[in-house]
Amino acid sequence: MEMLSDRIKNMAESATLAMAAKAREYKARGINVISLSLGEPDFKTPKHIQQGAKDAIDEEKYFAYPPVNGYLDVRQAISEKFKRENDLEYSADQIVISNGAKQSIANVFQALINEGDEVVVFAPFWVSYSALIELAGGVPVYVNGGIESDFKVTADQLAAAITPKTKALIFSSPCNPTGSVFTKEELLELSEVILGHENLVVIADEIYEHINYTGAHASIGALPGMIDRTVTVNGMAKGFAMTGWRVGYIGAPLWLARACNKVQGQFTSANCGIAQRAAYTALTSDLGPTREMAKEYLRRRDLVKDLLDSIPGFKTNLPQGAFYFFPDISAYFGKSDGETSINNASDLSMFILDHAQVSVVTGEAFGDPSCIRLSYAASEEDLREAIRRIKEALAKLS
Ligand code: PMP
């Protein structure tokens, strides 16, 4: 007997997690798989942040249910961070802390969307946006920035995608999966379109803020007239190597922050108290370790760019942030090694796993079926070996 809801039956499985599971399966069979499929920093959480959590345990003050939206002093620290680093004015009661930025985004869609509402999604996009929109009863409307335009959607494209049903727009900058970064000028052009539509909220996912090689992260919410229209999503996972601590947060217009608080109060209640204390330490300390990690990612970006460009048929942009490459590999479509035919990016990802023992993710999951995504949050040794194997395996295709 199977009694699953239509909602769950229709829901896409996270492609990145599915690929990671497949890679683990191979590893369990003793196969030496190099995993470039997950967005997972390979650094340890900096020591002073670990210490913040240890101190919190020793203080024995943080074992009870925290307020649903997070401890007040942590929300105040986030409010100050927004002001100091991003020129964003959100008071502490406009902040909601959640179990990762993923839950932050899920809350926002649950709070905003009625059945049939449209959400413009800049593509390529982070895999979970579409599933979370659909789960809330919304309809994702994809607008594609192609590799020719560094994967960036223009203001004109945005304007053309907006209909009377459009409730929100979501994008990430720096972008997962393309590494593209919107400049302040580009965001200004987008904001002019947004301000022309009264009932349109922007969800700006800035979780890769600190992994930005342009030297200037710009927040759309800081632009004239935009703060009342913008939900800024951020979190500890990427910039502080804290994926497993599960701390994400939003700054939002008060009416929406309150609604997210209400949603979260029913789904999960507050995020873990000790994890919040670790986040507090991170948010109130010097960003030195974060800057060091970003420097290392930049070094790897340059290395991987050269290595990928040496593979025939790979077309890459030069990512300006995050830690992914999203090469266009469509030159391989229609090729075969005599046994396996490559007809799409999923075929190529499987071919790479089977023949190079490297896990990557098909671009279909991110809204661009010509591409695959590789994460370079891995050691230099693994990156060199992985790309060497990929190149060798692909040479069998003709
Ligand atoms: N947004 C983007 C663009 C991401 O890449 C990720 C993590 N892969 C998230 C949000 C979710 O972050 P968290 O781990 O805090 O849930």
Residues whose N, C-alpha, C, O or C-beta is under 5 A from the ligand:
A	BS01	PMP	G39 N99 G100 A101 K102 Q103 W126 S172 N176 D205 I207 G235 A237 T243 V247 G248
